[in-house]
Amino acid sequence: MRKKLLLGNWKMNKTREEAKVFALGSLALSELAKMHHLEVGVCPSYLSLSTIQKYNPDLIVASQNVHHLNSGAFTGEISIPMLAELDITWSLVGHSERRTLYYETSESCNLKILALLNHQMTPVYCVGETLEQFESHLTKKVIKEQIEVGLAGVLKDQAQQLIIAYEPVWSIGTGKNASVSIAQDICSYIRFLLKEMYGEEIAENIRILYGGSVKPDNVRAYLSTPDIDGALVGGASLKIESFKELVQNII
């Protein structure tokens, strides 16, 4: 049975001191989650990765981004060996803000995913369509390209290390969340694509998250569907009170 996962993406929020306060405030919460077989983590800024690990080692700590090369003249980038030195083994890849603001493509995401997997790390690969694509009924075409191109070259024995996060771009930070039926339909389609690529047994073990205006009052409905195994949460993960509500409403 796939273990449920709640992952908070802090984006460009929280100083190290604020991250420390959150980490200390989440100690009992992460213990509660563990008791109910729920995995919980956050994706802070690079500066706060070690802070979270230090003050709450029970939280999964993931980077928000990473470069696919180990070193080089790439000003402002962070490499996998740099993350490994901090004992960070998870990273988001291809979040919609990286795609839309920094022009990342499924091809560039593929390089990162392969590099992470080759370092025995866990990529959380984000996929999703824009509002224009959604209204043009192109969602599944977009998802198919993102999955097939983004995961090209991923071997069967690596695939179970993957986590996929479906985040419709039109719902991120807008307050417009996809209906439960839409989210389930697309997550089911993602699992269908994974079955075609890796076979049913492996695809059934890959966790698929939903993200996009997830809040304490709707998280339970999303996670009650057969193909949504967790949530990638933005704004609702920034305050310990709402994060606690998310955990409680999942368990």
Protein Blocks (a to p, Z undefined) as FASTA:
>chain_A
ZZddddddekjghifklmmmmmmmmmmmmmmmmmnopacdddddfklmmmmmmmomkbcc
ddfbdcfbfbdcdehiacfklmmmnopabdcehiaklmmmnopafklmmmmmmmmmmnop
acdddddddfklmmnopmmmmmmmmmmmmmgoiafklmmmpccddddfklgonlpacdfk
lmmmmmmmmmmmmmmmnojklmmmpccddeehiafklmmmmmmpmklgbdcdfklmmpmk
lmmmmmmmmZZ
